[in-house]
């Protein structure tokens, strides 16, 4: 770790009583009981301090300092709660129940829930389960769109607007949705939807991890610095081949080269993040993002800096993890 990173770690330990927290968490039986308190503790202190200090230190030092919370003293799941399931169907059901709880809680506390919905094959089971659960006042849900291809019409099978309308919005009767129209001027879409997005906090965001480690359509090397809510991105070959492999396009030449994507820092502004990842083809990316360096080269690794993220994995996606009890 760089000198600046070591100094930041030491200062934070002294200020926040870090050693006492880790010792208490290390005692048998305390981890489950303290998880909620630890998450709140981090949300109120560590995450904001790390990000603000990181801005002064520069990107490299910030990424190095984030390793503080992945030292051998600290269970990885204090801040990133990793849930492992036998298959994608059980994974989807479990993730959906957490999502439903977050939505119901936000409606009870604020009168509405503001959510970000992801698309793609990784979200099939989550959305199928979520839309079947009772007790969600969908009329009080305001939905935002994570990403969309530029130039793809609504009636194309790969359109994420079409995906959300079919699998979520029309299915449950959501009346407040802000979809990214890839057929319009991207700058105007970004301005309009971004303005609505920033009016109030997001209660829960659903995301996945791409085969290349991307978060939304933020392919490596991802922009960890921009404060813009949405950006135009160029899709790399690995991302485009994933879309082809999932059956959304007939051939690679049909896969668009650009998209509108929610930015990394905008995703991290959500109060809660639920990340669902399944299939063996994601295993390398999962290992790189959850156990490797926090880096723009592994975009979803940035989720480890968020104070309230749960990652749902099936056994195939988790196959290359070495620090997770399976």
N, C-alpha and C positions, 0 to 999 in steps of 0.2 A: 504493500500500500504506500502511496506517496506520502511525504511528510505532512502535507496539508490535510490529507485524508486521516492520518493518524491523529493529528491535532484536533480535528473536528470530532473524531470519535471520542477522544479523551474528554474534550469539553462537554460533549453531550452526555457522556456517562456521569460526569460530576454534577451537571445541572439537573438531570432527570432521575438520578438515583438508579441508573441502569443495572448496576450489579445486583442490587436488591431484587429488582424485578426478575432478572434471569435466574437468580438462586431460588426464588419462590416458585417460578415456573418449573424448575428442574426437579422439585420435590414430587414424589409419586402422588398421583390423584389430583394435582392442582391445575394441570393444563386445561382440562375441559371446563372446570369451574371458572377459571380466570380468563378464558379466551375472549369473552365479550368485553370484559374490562380492559384487557390488553389492546384490543382493537380500538376501543374508544380512547384509551390513553394515547395510542399512536396517532389517531386521527386528530386529536387536539394539540399534539405537540410535535412528534417526530416528523411526520410527513411534510408539514408546512416548513419546519425548520430546515429539513434536508433540502427541500426545493429552493428556498430563499438563499440559503448559504451556498448551494450549488451554483446558483446564478452568479454569485460573486467569485466562486472558485473556478468556474469554467466547467465544461461538460465532462472532461476526463476525470477531474477530481470528484465531481458529484457521483459519477458512476462507481468510482473506487470506494467512496464513503458508504454507498448503499450496501456494500459487503458487510458493514457492521452488523446488520440484522440477519446475516446468513453465516455468522461465525459458528463454530461448533457448540458454543454455549447456548445458542438460541434455536429452539425448534423452528424450522422453516415456516410452519403453519401458523405462527403467532399472528402475522400480518397477512400472509397468503395462505388461505385455508385450502388445502388440496384434498379432494375427495375422489376416491378410486372405486370404480364399479366394474362388474364382470362384463357388461356389454353396454352398447349405446342406448338401448331402450331403458334400462334401469337408470343410467346416467341422465337421460332426458327427463325422466319422471322426477328424480331428485332435484335437478336444477329448476324444473318448473315449479315445484313446491316452494323453493326458496324465492323464486321470482314472484310468485303469487303472494307470498307473505310480505315481500317488500312493497308490492303495489298496494295491497290492502292497508298496510301500515301508513304509507304516504297519504292515501285517501282519508284515512281516519284522522291523521294529524294535520293535514293541510287542505283537505277538501278536494284534492286532485292528486294524480300521480303523473310525473313526467318521465317517460322512458325512452331509451334508445334501443332499437331492434336491429339485430344482425340478420344476415341472410346466408345462403349457401347450404351445402349438404350438412354441415356441422350443426345446424339449428333445426333440422327436421323434427327430431324427437322432442326437443325442448318445446317448440311451438305447438306440436301436436298435443302434448300433455297439458301445456299451459292453457290452451283454448278449451280444454275439456273440464277444467277445474271450476267448481262452483264458488259463489261468493265474491266475485270480482266485479265491481261496478265499472264496466268498460266505458260507459258514457262519461266517466270522470278521468279517463286516461288520455293524455296528450302524447303522441308518438312522434319520434324523430327517426330519421333514416341515417344509417351509418355510412353507406357508400353506394355509388351507382356509376355504371359505364357512361361515357360520353358518346352520344350519337346513336345509342341503342333505342329502338322504338318500344313503346309500352307492350305491344303484342308479341315481342320476341320472347321465347321461352327462358332466356337468361336474364330478362329484365328484373332487377331487384324490386322495382315498384310493383310489377306484376306479382312477384313472389309475396310481398308483404300484403298486397290487397287480397290475394287468394288465401294465404295461409294464416292471416292474422286480422287485418282490418275489417274486411267484409264478413269474415267468419264470426266475429264476436260483436261487431257493431261499434267499432271505434269511430267517433265523429270528428276528432281533432287529430289530424295527421299532417306532417310536413314532409312530403316526399321530394326527393331530388330528381328533377326532370332532366334527364340526360340529353333530351332533344332541344332544349332551350340554351341560350347563352350561359355558359358556365359561371361567368362573373356575376350575372344577375341572379342565378339560382343560389350561389354562395351568399350573396348579399341578403337575399330575402329569407332563406332558411336559417342562415347564421344569425340574423337579427332576432328571429323568433326564438332560437335556441338559447340565446344569452339573456333572455328576459327573466329567467328564474333557474335555480339549480335543477339538475337532473337527479332523480331519485335512484334509478337503477339502469344500468347499461348492460345489454347482452352482447358479448363478443366471442370470437373464436381465435384460433391460431392457424395461420396458413402453412402450407408445406414449406415455404421459404421463411417462416417465422413472422410473416406480416401480421399487423394488427389493423383491422379494417383493410383498406387498400394501401397502407403505408408499407411499401416494400423496402427491403434493405438496399442502401443505407437510409433509414427513415429519418425524417426531420423531427428531432426531439425538442426543438427550440421555438418554432412558430407558435404564436398565440392566436392565430386565425382559427375560427371554428371549423372551417372547411377549406381544403386546398385542392388544386388540380394536380394529379400525380400521373407519372408515366409507369405503366405496369411492366415489370421485368419478365423475361422469358419463362422463369419458373412459375410465376403467378399465372401467366396466360396458359401455360401447359396444364396447370392444375384445373383451370376452368374447363379446358377441353377434356381432360381426363374424367371430370365429374359428369360429363355428358351434356353440358349446357350448349355446346357448339359442335357443328359437324366437322370442322377442321380448324387448324390454328390460325389461318388467315382471317377467319371470321371474328376472332376474339379481339375486341377493341384494344387499342394501345394506351388509351388514357381514360381516367375516371375522376369523378369527384369523390373525395374521401374526407371523413371527419378526421381532424388532426389528432395526433397522439396526445397532446396536452389537453385538448378538449375532452377526449375520452376519460382522461384521468380526473377531470373535474366532477365526474359522477360520484354521488355519495356511496354507491355500492356498484360493484362490477361482478357479473356472473359470466365466467368464461367456460364454454363447453367445447371439448375437443375429443374426437374419436377417430379410430382407424389407425392401422400400422403405418400408413403413409405419412402420418403426422409425427411419428415417434421421434425422429431426429430433431425436428424443429422444437418439439416439446422439451426434450433434454437440453438443447442449446439455450432455450429461453428461460427454463426454470432452474438450471444448474450451471449454466455458463456465465460469461460476463454480461452485465447489463450494458447493452451497447446498441447503437443504431443498426448494427449489422444483424442483430437478433431483435427486431422491433418489439415483439410481445414480451421481451424480458423487462420492459419498462413497467409492466404490471406489478412487478415486485416492489415498486416504490409507492404503490397505492395502499392506503391503510385498511381497505375493506374489500378485498378481492377474494372470490372463491373460484377455484379452478376445478372443473369436473372432468375427469378422464376415464376412459375405459381402459382395460388392461392392455389392449393393443397400442394405444397412444402412449401409455406409460412404460412401455417395454424397455426403453433405454435409460430410464431414470435409475440412478445408483444410490440416491440418498433417501428414497421413499420406501417405507415398509409396505410390502405388497402382500 
